[in-house]
Amino acid sequence: MKGTQKKIGRPLSFDRAEALEQAMLTFWRYGYESTSISALTAAMSVTPPSLYATFGDKKQLFLEAMQLYAGDATVIAATLDAEPSARAGAAMMLEGAAIAFTGESTPPGCLLASATASGSATSADVQAAVAAVRAEICALLRQRIVRDIREGKLAADCDAQALADLIMGTIQGMSVLARDGISRTRLLSLAQQVLVCFPQN
């Protein structure tokens, strides 16, 4: 019978989705390089062999956790498209960031900003992956601004890239402020002030 029997894998003894969420929170709290395998296995309630067998190495686990945090690009694009204007989309992003960065049950700030804040050359590929996610979100916002320009809702000479960069830069700055302990109220006020620079339709 050797070679004819189908090998049956052992079923997971843990909830994969829950384990991934705990990994995300751990990376979010401590950063990529500062998070050890022992810290991850403790948070995820798994053994090292189970972690490696299910998620691969630490880098692959982080990349999957990052995608869980950032969300699907098509969903982000659809959400922006559903807003009545690019400015409304920017407001949604800023206000959402202020709330997310000051959650009671999550670490302060943004995972994308904090995870690689102290990155070195050894984690250059991880830093590049994080930068690519930020660039994709920025491109989606720019695309929404360009749509408003094309539809005549914004002036033809409006700098779509600069506006998108302004919002993304502000969001990253808000992450730093949140980790410094700035309140949600102050971050929401900051968001409203930045929107003053965004042209009205």
C-alpha positions as protocol buffer text, in pm:
chain_id: "A"
residue {
  index: 1
  type: MET
  ca { x: 0 y: 0 z: 0 }
}
residue {
  index: 2
  type: LYS
  ca { x: 303 y: 227 z: 23 }
}
residue {
  index: 3
  type: GLY
  ca { x: 272 y: 523 z: -214 }
}
residue {
  index: 4
  type: THR
  ca { x: -97 y: 462 z: -272 }
}
residue {
  index: 5
  type: GLN
  ca { x: -239 y: 602 z: 50 }
}
residue {
  index: 6
  type: LYS
  ca { x: -333 y: 969 z: 50 }
}
residue {
  index: 7
  type: LYS
  ca { x: -156 y: 1163 z: 320 }
}
residue {
  index: 8
  type: ILE
  ca { x: -400 y: 1335 z: 547 }
}
residue {
  index: 9
  type: GLY
  ca { x: -277 y: 1651 z: 714 }
}
residue {
  index: 10
  type: ARG
  ca { x: -346 y: 1718 z: 1079 }
}
residue {
  index: 11
  type: PRO
  ca { x: -625 y: 1971 z: 1128 }
}
residue {
  index: 12
  type: LEU
  ca { x: -538 y: 2308 z: 1280 }
}
residue {
  index: 13
  type: SER
  ca { x: -571 y: 2308 z: 1657 }
}
residue {
  index: 14
  type: PHE
  ca { x: -630 y: 2684 z: 1664 }
}
residue {
  index: 15
  type: ASP
  ca { x: -841 y: 2950 z: 1495 }
}
residue {
  index: 16
  type: ARG
  ca { x: -626 y: 3079 z: 1210 }
}
residue {
  index: 17
  type: ALA
  ca { x: -814 y: 3408 z: 1173 }
}
residue {
  index: 18
  type: GLU
  ca { x: -793 y: 3483 z: 1544 }
}
residue {
  index: 19
  type: ALA
  ca { x: -424 y: 3391 z: 1552 }
}
residue {
  index: 20
  type: LEU
  ca { x: -354 y: 3623 z: 1259 }
}
residue {
  index: 21
  type: GLU
  ca { x: -540 y: 3907 z: 1429 }
}
residue {
  index: 22
  type: GLN
  ca { x: -331 y: 3862 z: 1743 }
}
residue {
  index: 23
  type: ALA
  ca { x: -14 y: 3864 z: 1532 }
}
residue {
  index: 24
  type: MET
  ca { x: -130 y: 4188 z: 1370 }
}
residue {
  index: 25
  type: LEU
  ca { x: -183 y: 4349 z: 1710 }
}
residue {
  index: 26
  type: THR
  ca { x: 159 y: 4232 z: 1829 }
}
residue {
  index: 27
  type: PHE
  ca { x: 340 y: 4373 z: 1526 }
}
residue {
  index: 28
  type: TRP
  ca { x: 133 y: 4689 z: 1561 }
}
residue {
  index: 29
  type: ARG
  ca { x: 237 y: 4731 z: 1924 }
}
residue {
  index: 30
  type: TYR
  ca { x: 608 y: 4646 z: 1903 }
}
residue {
  index: 31
  type: GLY
  ca { x: 709 y: 4688 z: 1539 }
}
residue {
  index: 32
  type: TYR
  ca { x: 843 y: 4429 z: 1300 }
}
residue {
  index: 33
  type: GLU
  ca { x: 1202 y: 4394 z: 1415 }
}
residue {
  index: 34
  type: SER
  ca { x: 1127 y: 4421 z: 1788 }
}
residue {
  index: 35
  type: THR
  ca { x: 865 y: 4148 z: 1775 }
}
residue {
  index: 36
  type: SER
  ca { x: 1016 y: 3810 z: 1859 }
}
residue {
  index: 37
  type: ILE
  ca { x: 883 y: 3469 z: 1760 }
}
residue {
  index: 38
  type: SER
  ca { x: 824 y: 3394 z: 2128 }
}
residue {
  index: 39
  type: ALA
  ca { x: 613 y: 3710 z: 2162 }
}
residue {
  index: 40
  type: LEU
  ca { x: 413 y: 3610 z: 1855 }
}
residue {
  index: 41
  type: THR
  ca { x: 352 y: 3251 z: 1966 }
}
residue {
  index: 42
  type: ALA
  ca { x: 245 y: 3372 z: 2311 }
}
residue {
  index: 43
  type: ALA
  ca { x: 1 y: 3623 z: 2166 }
}
residue {
  index: 44
  type: MET
  ca { x: -131 y: 3379 z: 1906 }
}
residue {
  index: 45
  type: SER
  ca { x: -149 y: 3084 z: 2148 }
}
residue {
  index: 46
  type: VAL
  ca { x: 39 y: 2859 z: 1906 }
}
residue {
  index: 47
  type: THR
  ca { x: 363 y: 2667 z: 1911 }
}
residue {
  index: 48
  type: PRO
  ca { x: 658 y: 2773 z: 1693 }
}
residue {
  index: 49
  type: PRO
  ca { x: 616 y: 2467 z: 1465 }
}
residue {
  index: 50
  type: SER
  ca { x: 248 y: 2551 z: 1416 }
}
residue {
  index: 51
  type: LEU
  ca { x: 334 y: 2914 z: 1335 }
}
residue {
  index: 52
  type: TYR
  ca { x: 589 y: 2815 z: 1073 }
}
residue {
  index: 53
  type: ALA
  ca { x: 372 y: 2541 z: 925 }
}
residue {
  index: 54
  type: THR
  ca { x: 68 y: 2769 z: 895 }
}
residue {
  index: 55
  type: PHE
  ca { x: 210 y: 3111 z: 814 }
}
residue {
  index: 56
  type: GLY
  ca { x: 567 y: 3049 z: 699 }
}
residue {
  index: 57
  type: ASP
  ca { x: 840 y: 3261 z: 852 }
}
residue {
  index: 58
  type: LYS
  ca { x: 810 y: 3584 z: 1050 }
}
residue {
  index: 59
  type: LYS
  ca { x: 823 y: 3798 z: 737 }
}
residue {
  index: 60
  type: GLN
  ca { x: 541 y: 3612 z: 567 }
}
residue {
  index: 61
  type: LEU
  ca { x: 334 y: 3633 z: 884 }
}
residue {
  index: 62
  type: PHE
  ca { x: 389 y: 4008 z: 901 }
}
residue {
  index: 63
  type: LEU
  ca { x: 297 y: 4059 z: 536 }
}
residue {
  index: 64
  type: GLU
  ca { x: -28 y: 3870 z: 585 }
}
residue {
  index: 65
  type: ALA
  ca { x: -101 y: 4062 z: 905 }
}
residue {
  index: 66
  type: MET
  ca { x: -31 y: 4387 z: 721 }
}
residue {
  index: 67
  type: GLN
  ca { x: -284 y: 4298 z: 451 }
}
residue {
  index: 68
  type: LEU
  ca { x: -540 y: 4220 z: 720 }
}
residue {
  index: 69
  type: TYR
  ca { x: -478 y: 4565 z: 869 }
}
residue {
  index: 70
  type: ALA
  ca { x: -471 y: 4760 z: 542 }
}
residue {
  index: 71
  type: GLY
  ca { x: -771 y: 4592 z: 383 }
}
residue {
  index: 72
  type: ASP
  ca { x: -844 y: 4506 z: 22 }
}
residue {
  index: 73
  type: ALA
  ca { x: -756 y: 4772 z: -234 }
}
residue {
  index: 74
  type: THR
  ca { x: -1075 y: 4711 z: -430 }
}
residue {
  index: 75
  type: VAL
  ca { x: -1281 y: 4778 z: -117 }
}
residue {
  index: 76
  type: ILE
  ca { x: -1088 y: 5098 z: -47 }
}
residue {
  index: 77
  type: ALA
  ca { x: -1140 y: 5211 z: -406 }
}
residue {
  index: 78
  type: ALA
  ca { x: -1511 y: 5133 z: -391 }
}
residue {
  index: 79
  type: THR
  ca { x: -1545 y: 5323 z: -64 }
}
residue {
  index: 80
  type: LEU
  ca { x: -1375 y: 5631 z: -210 }
}
residue {
  index: 81
  type: ASP
  ca { x: -1585 y: 5611 z: -525 }
}
residue {
  index: 82
  type: ALA
  ca { x: -1902 y: 5597 z: -318 }
}
residue {
  index: 83
  type: GLU
  ca { x: -1823 y: 5926 z: -145 }
}
residue {
  index: 84
  type: PRO
  ca { x: -1993 y: 6232 z: -298 }
}
residue {
  index: 85
  type: SER
  ca { x: -1657 y: 6401 z: -358 }
}
residue {
  index: 86
  type: ALA
  ca { x: -1283 y: 6352 z: -324 }
}
residue {
  index: 87
  type: ARG
  ca { x: -1287 y: 6595 z: -32 }
}
residue {
  index: 88
  type: ALA
  ca { x: -1549 y: 6383 z: 142 }
}
residue {
  index: 89
  type: GLY
  ca { x: -1329 y: 6080 z: 78 }
}
residue {
  index: 90
  type: ALA
  ca { x: -1030 y: 6258 z: 228 }
}
residue {
  index: 91
  type: ALA
  ca { x: -1240 y: 6357 z: 530 }
}
residue {
  index: 92
  type: MET
  ca { x: -1347 y: 5996 z: 572 }
}
residue {
  index: 93
  type: MET
  ca { x: -984 y: 5880 z: 566 }
}
residue {
  index: 94
  type: LEU
  ca { x: -863 y: 6145 z: 811 }
}
residue {
  index: 95
  type: GLU
  ca { x: -1146 y: 6100 z: 1058 }
}
residue {
  index: 96
  type: GLY
  ca { x: -1123 y: 5722 z: 1031 }
}
residue {
  index: 97
  type: ALA
  ca { x: -752 y: 5742 z: 1105 }
}
residue {
  index: 98
  type: ALA
  ca { x: -807 y: 5962 z: 1411 }
}
residue {
  index: 99
  type: ILE
  ca { x: -1052 y: 5707 z: 1549 }
}
residue {
  index: 100
  type: ALA
  ca { x: -849 y: 5398 z: 1455 }
}
residue {
  index: 101
  type: PHE
  ca { x: -525 y: 5538 z: 1597 }
}
residue {
  index: 102
  type: THR
  ca { x: -684 y: 5599 z: 1937 }
}
residue {
  index: 103
  type: GLY
  ca { x: -882 y: 5279 z: 1982 }
}
residue {
  index: 104
  type: GLU
  ca { x: -933 y: 5148 z: 2334 }
}
residue {
  index: 105
  type: SER
  ca { x: -858 y: 4787 z: 2240 }
}
residue {
  index: 106
  type: THR
  ca { x: -579 y: 4844 z: 1987 }
}
residue {
  index: 107
  type: PRO
  ca { x: -227 y: 4990 z: 2008 }
}
residue {
  index: 108
  type: PRO
  ca { x: -198 y: 5364 z: 1943 }
}
residue {
  index: 109
  type: GLY
  ca { x: -103 y: 5486 z: 1599 }
}
residue {
  index: 110
  type: CYS
  ca { x: -88 y: 5307 z: 1265 }
}
residue {
  index: 111
  type: LEU
  ca { x: 58 y: 4962 z: 1207 }
}
residue {
  index: 112
  type: LEU
  ca { x: 203 y: 5072 z: 873 }
}
residue {
  index: 113
  type: ALA
  ca { x: 391 y: 5356 z: 1041 }
}
residue {
  index: 114
  type: SER
  ca { x: 494 y: 5186 z: 1363 }
}
residue {
  index: 115
  type: ALA
  ca { x: 585 y: 4843 z: 1230 }
}
residue {
  index: 116
  type: THR
  ca { x: 892 y: 4963 z: 1043 }
}
residue {
  index: 117
  type: ALA
  ca { x: 974 y: 5281 z: 1234 }
}
residue {
  index: 118
  type: SER
  ca { x: 1309 y: 5141 z: 1347 }
}
residue {
  index: 119
  type: GLY
  ca { x: 1372 y: 4929 z: 1042 }
}
residue {
  index: 120
  type: SER
  ca { x: 1724 y: 4845 z: 929 }
}
residue {
  index: 121
  type: ALA
  ca { x: 1879 y: 4707 z: 615 }
}
residue {
  index: 122
  type: THR
  ca { x: 1786 y: 4355 z: 728 }
}
residue {
  index: 123
  type: SER
  ca { x: 1417 y: 4440 z: 694 }
}
residue {
  index: 124
  type: ALA
  ca { x: 1443 y: 4644 z: 375 }
}
residue {
  index: 125
  type: ASP
  ca { x: 1204 y: 4413 z: 189 }
}
residue {
  index: 126
  type: VAL
  ca { x: 945 y: 4450 z: 464 }
}
residue {
  index: 127
  type: GLN
  ca { x: 983 y: 4828 z: 457 }
}
residue {
  index: 128
  type: ALA
  ca { x: 938 y: 4820 z: 80 }
}
residue {
  index: 129
  type: ALA
  ca { x: 619 y: 4616 z: 115 }
}
residue {
  index: 130
  type: VAL
  ca { x: 478 y: 4864 z: 367 }
}
residue {
  index: 131
  type: ALA
  ca { x: 572 y: 5155 z: 143 }
}
residue {
  index: 132
  type: ALA
  ca { x: 398 y: 4983 z: -149 }
}
residue {
  index: 133
  type: VAL
  ca { x: 73 y: 4954 z: 49 }
}
residue {
  index: 134
  type: ARG
  ca { x: 87 y: 5324 z: 141 }
}
residue {
  index: 135
  type: ALA
  ca { x: 161 y: 5415 z: -222 }
}
residue {
  index: 136
  type: GLU
  ca { x: -136 y: 5210 z: -340 }
}
residue {
  index: 137
  type: ILE
  ca { x: -374 y: 5386 z: -100 }
}
residue {
  index: 138
  type: CYS
  ca { x: -232 y: 5723 z: -204 }
}
residue {
  index: 139
  type: ALA
  ca { x: -282 y: 5632 z: -570 }
}
residue {
  index: 140
  type: LEU
  ca { x: -645 y: 5541 z: -504 }
}
residue {
  index: 141
  type: LEU
  ca { x: -708 y: 5878 z: -340 }
}
residue {
  index: 142
  type: ARG
  ca { x: -531 y: 6057 z: -625 }
}
residue {
  index: 143
  type: GLN
  ca { x: -751 y: 5866 z: -869 }
}
residue {
  index: 144
  type: ARG
  ca { x: -1060 y: 5989 z: -686 }
}
residue {
  index: 145
  type: ILE
  ca { x: -932 y: 6349 z: -699 }
}
residue {
  index: 146
  type: VAL
  ca { x: -861 y: 6317 z: -1071 }
}
residue {
  index: 147
  type: ARG
  ca { x: -1219 y: 6199 z: -1121 }
}
residue {
  index: 148
  type: ASP
  ca { x: -1347 y: 6518 z: -956 }
}
residue {
  index: 149
  type: ILE
  ca { x: -1122 y: 6727 z: -1179 }
}
residue {
  index: 150
  type: ARG
  ca { x: -1247 y: 6544 z: -1486 }
}
residue {
  index: 151
  type: GLU
  ca { x: -1609 y: 6593 z: -1381 }
}
residue {
  index: 152
  type: GLY
  ca { x: -1554 y: 6965 z: -1321 }
}
residue {
  index: 153
  type: LYS
  ca { x: -1598 y: 6944 z: -944 }
}
residue {
  index: 154
  type: LEU
  ca { x: -1242 y: 7068 z: -891 }
}
residue {
  index: 155
  type: ALA
  ca { x: -1040 y: 7319 z: -1091 }
}
residue {
  index: 156
  type: ALA
  ca { x: -851 y: 7186 z: -1390 }
}
residue {
  index: 157
  type: ASP
  ca { x: -520 y: 7309 z: -1247 }
}
residue {
  index: 158
  type: CYS
  ca { x: -574 y: 7130 z: -914 }
}
residue {
  index: 159
  type: ASP
  ca { x: -264 y: 6926 z: -819 }
}
residue {
  index: 160
  type: ALA
  ca { x: -412 y: 6583 z: -753 }
}
residue {
  index: 161
  type: GLN
  ca { x: -84 y: 6428 z: -645 }
}
residue {
  index: 162
  type: ALA
  ca { x: -3 y: 6705 z: -398 }
}
residue {
  index: 163
  type: LEU
  ca { x: -349 y: 6680 z: -242 }
}
residue {
  index: 164
  type: ALA
  ca { x: -323 y: 6302 z: -209 }
}
residue {
  index: 165
  type: ASP
  ca { x: 26 y: 6337 z: -60 }
}
residue {
  index: 166
  type: LEU
  ca { x: -104 y: 6598 z: 186 }
}
residue {
  index: 167
  type: ILE
  ca { x: -369 y: 6360 z: 318 }
}
residue {
  index: 168
  type: MET
  ca { x: -136 y: 6060 z: 336 }
}
residue {
  index: 169
  type: GLY
  ca { x: 140 y: 6263 z: 501 }
}
residue {
  index: 170
  type: THR
  ca { x: -106 y: 6397 z: 756 }
}
residue {
  index: 171
  type: ILE
  ca { x: -230 y: 6048 z: 837 }
}
residue {
  index: 172
  type: GLN
  ca { x: 125 y: 5926 z: 898 }
}
residue {
  index: 173
  type: GLY
  ca { x: 190 y: 6228 z: 1118 }
}
residue {
  index: 174
  type: MET
  ca { x: -128 y: 6157 z: 1310 }
}
residue {
  index: 175
  type: SER
  ca { x: 6 y: 5810 z: 1383 }
}
residue {
  index: 176
  type: VAL
  ca { x: 316 y: 5956 z: 1547 }
}
residue {
  index: 177
  type: LEU
  ca { x: 106 y: 6198 z: 1752 }
}
residue {
  index: 178
  type: ALA
  ca { x: -125 y: 5917 z: 1864 }
}
residue {
  index: 179
  type: ARG
  ca { x: 172 y: 5715 z: 1985 }
}
residue {
  index: 180
  type: ASP
  ca { x: 282 y: 6024 z: 2176 }
}
residue {
  index: 181
  type: GLY
  ca { x: -52 y: 6018 z: 2357 }
}
residue {
  index: 182
  type: ILE
  ca { x: -239 y: 6293 z: 2172 }
}
residue {
  index: 183
  type: SER
  ca { x: -614 y: 6258 z: 2230 }
}
residue {
  index: 184
  type: ARG
  ca { x: -871 y: 6159 z: 1970 }
}
residue {
  index: 185
  type: THR
  ca { x: -1035 y: 6499 z: 2005 }
}
residue {
  index: 186
  type: ARG
  ca { x: -713 y: 6677 z: 1908 }
}
residue {
  index: 187
  type: LEU
  ca { x: -656 y: 6443 z: 1614 }
}
residue {
  index: 188
  type: LEU
  ca { x: -1008 y: 6504 z: 1487 }
}
residue {
  index: 189
  type: SER
  ca { x: -950 y: 6879 z: 1516 }
}
residue {
  index: 190
  type: LEU
  ca { x: -627 y: 6838 z: 1322 }
}
residue {
  index: 191
  type: ALA
  ca { x: -814 y: 6649 z: 1052 }
}
residue {
  index: 192
  type: GLN
  ca { x: -1066 y: 6930 z: 1017 }
}
residue {
  index: 193
  type: GLN
  ca { x: -790 y: 7189 z: 995 }
}
residue {
  index: 194
  type: VAL
  ca { x: -610 y: 6999 z: 719 }
}
residue {
  index: 195
  type: LEU
  ca { x: -933 y: 6980 z: 520 }
}
residue {
  index: 196
  type: VAL
  ca { x: -928 y: 7361 z: 503 }
}
residue {
  index: 197
  type: CYS
  ca { x: -643 y: 7316 z: 255 }
}
residue {
  index: 198
  type: PHE
  ca { x: -851 y: 7083 z: 42 }
}
residue {
  index: 199
  type: PRO
  ca { x: -1044 y: 7271 z: -232 }
}
residue {
  index: 200
  type: GLN
  ca { x: -1420 y: 7282 z: -196 }
}
residue {
  index: 201
  type: ASN
  ca { x: -1633 y: 7148 z: -480 }
}
